[in-house]
Amino acid sequence: MKPTCTERHRSRHPAVFAWLRLARVFQKIDAHSERLFRTHGLNRAQFDVLAHVGATQGMTQQQLADSLVVTKGNISQLLNKMEQDGLIVRCHTGRTNCLSLTPCGQALFQQVVPQQEAQLAALLAPLSNAEQFELLRLLRKLDQHIEG
């Protein structure tokens, strides 16, 4: 006799379902974020750079590369494009590149980062503050346990 749908689900480890749900939620939030970024002429990688450099003016290019969520292989190309667009400047100090936002980049940072934060708050609003802190705690625990 063929197992029912419920019986098949019970035989799977709950971690599989948790991972699938986490991936689905991430994809939905990511799609909302991408739409917001596009309205400002940015992609995810450019927003990531804008947010990091705007939060820590004068950070080095290596510090940025270490902290980005995007792949590090295209950092130089990404920074070249953003420099050409007038959003960032690189200041060469010896062998180190320090990054800062231009006035145009700073204005964009002050506009798009609060919008992104408000959007994330709205998307997570079905969870109470306590549940959001619990989610954060659980995700941090997983993050620290899983090697990159």
C-alpha positions in Angstrom: 0.0 0.0 0.0 1.3 3.4 -1.0 2.1 5.8 2.0 -0.2 8.9 2.3 1.1 12.4 1.9 1.0 12.8 5.7 2.9 9.6 6.3 5.6 10.7 3.8 6.0 14.0 5.6 6.3 12.4 9.0 9.1 10.2 7.8 11.2 13.3 6.8 13.4 15.1 9.3 11.9 18.4 10.4 15.2 20.1 9.5 14.3 19.5 5.8 11.0 21.4 6.2 12.6 24.2 8.2 15.2 24.7 5.5 12.6 24.7 2.8 10.5 27.2 4.7 13.5 29.4 5.5 14.5 29.4 1.8 11.0 30.3 0.7 10.8 33.2 3.2 14.2 34.4 2.1 13.2 34.4 -1.6 10.1 36.4 -0.9 11.9 39.0 1.2 14.7 39.1 -1.3 12.2 39.8 -4.2 10.7 42.7 -2.2 14.1 44.1 -1.6 15.2 43.8 -5.2 12.1 45.8 -6.3 12.9 48.5 -3.8 16.6 48.7 -4.9 15.6 48.9 -8.6 13.4 52.0 -7.9 16.7 53.6 -6.8 18.7 52.3 -9.7 20.6 49.8 -7.6 21.0 46.1 -7.5 21.5 44.0 -4.3 25.3 44.2 -4.5 25.3 47.9 -4.9 22.9 48.4 -2.0 25.1 46.2 0.1 28.1 48.3 -0.6 26.1 51.5 -0.1 24.8 50.3 3.3 28.2 49.1 4.5 30.2 52.1 3.4 27.5 54.5 4.6 27.5 52.9 8.0 31.3 52.9 8.3 32.8 55.8 6.3 36.5 55.3 5.6 36.4 51.5 5.8 39.0 49.7 3.8 38.2 47.8 0.6 39.3 44.6 2.4 37.0 45.3 5.4 34.2 45.7 2.9 35.1 42.5 1.1 35.1 40.6 4.4 31.7 41.9 5.4 29.7 41.7 2.1 26.9 39.2 1.6 27.6 39.2 -2.2 30.5 37.2 -3.7 33.9 38.9 -3.3 35.1 38.1 -6.8 33.6 41.2 -8.4 34.3 43.7 -5.6 36.7 45.8 -7.8 34.3 45.9 -10.7 31.4 46.7 -8.4 33.4 49.6 -6.8 34.6 50.8 -10.2 30.9 51.0 -11.4 29.8 52.8 -8.2 32.7 55.2 -8.4 31.8 56.0 -12.1 28.2 56.5 -11.0 29.4 59.1 -8.4 28.3 57.1 -5.3 31.7 56.3 -3.7 35.2 57.5 -3.7 38.4 55.5 -3.0 41.2 57.2 -1.2 44.5 55.5 -1.6 46.5 55.4 1.6 49.7 53.5 0.9 48.6 50.1 -0.3 45.1 50.4 1.2 41.9 51.8 -0.4 39.6 53.6 2.0 36.0 54.0 0.9 33.6 56.9 1.5 30.3 57.9 0.0 30.1 61.0 -2.1 27.5 63.6 -1.3 25.3 61.9 -3.9 26.0 58.5 -2.4 25.2 59.8 1.1 21.9 61.2 -0.1 21.0 57.9 -1.6 22.1 56.1 1.5 19.9 58.3 3.7 16.9 57.6 1.4 17.1 53.9 0.6 18.5 52.4 3.8 15.6 53.6 6.0 13.1 52.5 3.3 14.7 49.0 3.3 14.7 48.8 7.1 11.0 49.9 7.1 10.2 47.3 4.5 11.9 44.5 6.5 10.1 45.6 9.6 6.8 45.4 7.7 7.5 42.0 6.3 8.4 40.6 9.7 5.5 42.4 11.4 3.4 39.2 11.7 5.9 38.1 14.4 5.8 39.9 17.7 9.0 41.7 18.9 9.6 38.7 21.2 9.3 36.3 18.3 11.6 38.4 16.2 14.2 38.3 18.9 13.7 34.5 19.3 14.1 34.1 15.5 17.3 36.2 15.6 18.6 34.1 18.5 17.9 30.8 16.7 19.4 32.0 13.4 22.5 33.3 15.2 22.9 29.9 16.9 22.7 28.2 13.5 25.0 30.7 11.9 27.7 30.1 14.6 27.3 26.4 14.4 27.5 26.0 10.6 31.0 26.6 9.1 31.1 28.7 6.0 
